[in-house]
Amino acid sequence: MKTTALLTNIRESSDDELKGRIKRLEEELFQHRLKRFTNQLENTNLIRSARREIARCRTVLSARIHGGEQPQAKTATTEEK
């Protein structure tokens, strides 16, 4: 998924969806780190991408809390998919 599409998807999500996404990503990150430690992780870039996506989600949540960003309404094109 491209970064712009990912960021658009994150911005269209509600606060509860973002919190759930962060929780899922943190569990994934833990699993990736555990696999890396035991030399079972083939693609070490998965750790980096998970950390970045967590940071993106937390940034959007923080911006909403501080009033810098409003939750976007889902457009008709994304609802059709």
Backbone as JSON, one array per atom type, in Angstrom:
{
  "sequence": "MKTTALLTNIRESSDDELKGRIKRLEEELFQHRLKRFTNQLENTNLIRSARREIARCRTVLSARIHGGEQPQAKTATTEEK",
  "N": [[0.84, -1.17, 0.0], [0.58, 2.17, -0.85], [2.1, 5.08, 0.62], [0.57, 7.45, 0.66], [-2.02, 6.52, 0.22], [-2.27, 4.92, 2.46], [-2.05, 6.82, 4.52], [-4.3, 8.38, 3.97], [-6.26, 6.49, 4.48], [-5.82, 6.12, 7.22], [-6.45, 8.67, 8.21], [-9.16, 8.78, 7.65], [-10.23, 7.05, 9.43], [-11.97, 6.36, 12.51], [-11.51, 7.49, 15.94], [-11.63, 5.3, 17.71], [-11.18, 3.17, 15.97], [-8.58, 3.76, 15.22], [-7.21, 3.44, 17.65], [-7.59, 0.7, 18.06], [-6.22, -0.23, 15.84], [-3.6, 0.59, 16.44], [-3.12, -0.98, 18.68], [-3.21, -3.56, 17.52], [-1.05, -3.34, 15.74], [1.08, -2.97, 17.52], [1.15, -5.46, 18.75], [1.81, -7.01, 16.52], [4.34, -5.93, 16.0], [5.74, -6.74, 18.27], [5.72, -9.53, 17.83], [7.24, -9.63, 15.46], [9.71, -8.69, 16.4], [10.34, -10.7, 18.21], [10.58, -12.88, 16.48], [12.77, -11.98, 14.99], [14.76, -12.01, 16.91], [15.03, -14.74, 17.32], [16.01, -15.51, 14.92], [14.16, -16.08, 12.86], [12.82, -14.34, 11.29], [12.33, -13.33, 8.09], [12.09, -10.97, 6.5], [13.33, -8.14, 7.58], [12.49, -5.58, 7.33], [9.86, -5.37, 7.99], [9.61, -4.73, 10.66], [10.39, -2.06, 10.75], [8.43, -0.87, 9.09], [6.1, -1.38, 10.57], [6.6, 0.08, 12.9], [6.62, 2.68, 11.84], [4.0, 2.92, 10.89], [2.57, 2.79, 13.28], [3.48, 5.16, 14.43], [2.39, 7.01, 12.62], [-0.36, 6.66, 13.08], [-0.54, 7.4, 15.79], [0.24, 10.07, 15.58], [-1.86, 11.23, 14.1], [-3.97, 10.81, 15.91], [-3.07, 12.37, 18.07], [-3.03, 14.91, 16.87], [-5.74, 15.27, 16.48], [-6.63, 15.4, 19.11], [-5.43, 17.75, 20.03], [-6.63, 19.57, 18.41], [-5.7, 20.12, 15.87], [-6.46, 18.72, 13.68], [-9.36, 17.54, 12.07], [-11.64, 14.79, 12.17], [-12.04, 13.15, 9.09], [-14.75, 12.83, 6.84], [-15.86, 9.83, 5.34], [-15.35, 9.37, 1.93], [-17.42, 8.97, -1.03], [-16.21, 7.3, -2.87], [-14.46, 5.67, -1.4], [-16.23, 4.29, 0.2], [-17.51, 2.63, -1.55], [-15.7, 0.65, -2.18]],
  "CA": [[0.0, 0.0, 0.0], [1.38, 3.39, -0.91], [2.02, 5.89, 1.83], [-0.53, 8.41, 0.61], [-3.26, 5.76, 0.41], [-2.27, 4.5, 3.86], [-2.33, 8.0, 5.33], [-5.71, 8.72, 3.74], [-7.02, 5.48, 5.21], [-5.68, 6.41, 8.65], [-7.18, 9.91, 8.52], [-10.59, 8.54, 7.54], [-10.64, 6.15, 10.51], [-12.4, 7.0, 13.75], [-10.54, 7.37, 17.03], [-11.64, 3.93, 18.23], [-10.52, 2.32, 14.98], [-7.14, 4.02, 15.29], [-6.69, 2.82, 18.87], [-7.54, -0.73, 17.79], [-5.15, -0.45, 14.86], [-2.34, 0.73, 17.16], [-2.97, -2.19, 19.52], [-2.87, -4.68, 16.63], [0.3, -3.12, 15.21], [2.05, -3.2, 18.59], [1.27, -6.91, 18.89], [2.59, -7.45, 15.35], [5.73, -5.5, 16.2], [6.32, -7.65, 19.26], [5.95, -10.81, 17.17], [8.36, -9.47, 14.53], [10.94, -8.6, 17.18], [10.6, -12.02, 18.75], [11.08, -13.69, 15.37], [14.11, -11.51, 14.64], [15.67, -12.47, 17.96], [15.25, -16.17, 17.14], [16.46, -15.67, 13.53], [13.09, -16.64, 12.04], [12.22, -13.27, 10.5], [12.97, -13.23, 6.77], [12.1, -9.58, 6.05], [13.47, -7.29, 8.76], [11.85, -4.29, 7.06], [8.53, -5.4, 8.6], [9.7, -4.02, 11.94], [10.43, -0.63, 10.44], [7.14, -0.42, 8.56], [5.14, -1.41, 11.67], [6.89, 1.23, 13.77], [6.21, 3.9, 11.16], [2.54, 3.0, 10.84], [2.17, 3.14, 14.65], [3.77, 6.59, 14.59], [1.41, 7.76, 11.83], [-1.64, 6.6, 13.78], [-0.44, 8.22, 17.0], [0.31, 11.47, 15.17], [-3.21, 11.66, 13.74], [-4.73, 10.89, 17.16], [-2.58, 13.53, 18.81], [-3.48, 16.12, 16.18], [-7.18, 15.41, 16.75], [-6.8, 15.81, 20.51], [-5.0, 19.13, 20.16], [-7.42, 20.42, 17.54], [-5.02, 20.41, 14.62], [-7.04, 17.97, 12.58], [-10.7, 17.04, 12.29], [-11.87, 13.51, 11.48], [-12.6, 13.33, 7.77], [-15.85, 11.95, 6.48], [-15.47, 8.92, 4.27], [-15.88, 9.78, 0.63], [-18.24, 7.97, -1.7], [-15.36, 6.33, -3.58], [-13.91, 4.7, -0.46], [-17.3, 3.46, 0.71], [-17.88, 1.67, -2.57], [-14.69, -0.41, -2.25]],
  "C": [[0.89, 1.23, 0.0], [1.15, 4.23, 0.33], [0.85, 6.85, 1.81], [-1.87, 7.7, 0.8], [-3.38, 5.32, 1.86], [-2.63, 5.66, 4.77], [-3.77, 8.45, 5.18], [-6.61, 7.76, 4.51], [-6.98, 5.74, 6.71], [-6.5, 7.63, 9.02], [-8.69, 9.73, 8.45], [-11.11, 7.66, 8.67], [-11.09, 6.96, 11.73], [-11.33, 6.81, 14.83], [-10.47, 5.95, 17.57], [-10.96, 2.97, 17.26], [-9.01, 2.51, 15.02], [-6.52, 3.37, 16.53], [-6.59, 1.3, 18.7], [-6.42, -1.09, 16.83], [-3.78, -0.38, 15.54], [-2.09, -0.51, 18.01], [-2.56, -3.39, 18.67], [-1.45, -4.55, 16.11], [1.37, -3.35, 16.27], [2.23, -4.69, 18.85], [2.07, -7.51, 17.73], [4.06, -7.14, 15.53], [6.43, -6.4, 17.21], [6.66, -9.0, 18.63], [7.14, -10.74, 16.21], [9.69, -9.41, 15.28], [11.33, -9.96, 17.76], [11.16, -12.94, 17.67], [12.48, -13.27, 14.95], [15.13, -12.03, 15.65], [15.99, -13.95, 17.8], [15.68, -16.52, 15.72], [15.43, -16.37, 12.64], [12.45, -15.6, 11.13], [13.0, -13.1, 9.2], [13.15, -11.77, 6.36], [12.15, -8.66, 7.27], [12.86, -5.9, 8.55], [10.43, -4.24, 7.64], [8.52, -4.66, 9.93], [9.64, -2.52, 11.7], [9.08, -0.12, 9.97], [6.06, -0.42, 9.65], [5.34, -0.22, 12.6], [6.42, 2.54, 13.13], [4.69, 4.04, 11.11], [1.97, 3.33, 12.23], [2.36, 4.64, 14.87], [2.76, 7.44, 13.82], [0.06, 7.81, 12.55], [-1.62, 7.48, 15.03], [-0.39, 9.7, 16.68], [-1.07, 12.0, 14.83], [-4.07, 11.78, 14.99], [-4.34, 12.12, 17.97], [-3.05, 14.84, 18.18], [-4.97, 16.35, 16.42], [-7.42, 15.9, 18.17], [-6.48, 17.29, 20.67], [-5.69, 20.07, 19.2], [-6.78, 20.75, 16.22], [-5.64, 19.73, 13.42], [-8.43, 17.48, 12.99], [-10.86, 15.7, 11.6], [-12.56, 13.75, 10.15], [-13.75, 12.37, 7.56], [-15.39, 11.06, 5.34], [-16.13, 9.35, 2.97], [-16.65, 8.65, 0.0], [-17.38, 6.91, -2.4], [-14.78, 5.3, -2.64], [-14.99, 3.81, 0.13], [-17.71, 2.39, -0.28], [-16.94, 0.48, -2.62], [-14.93, -1.5, -1.25]]
}
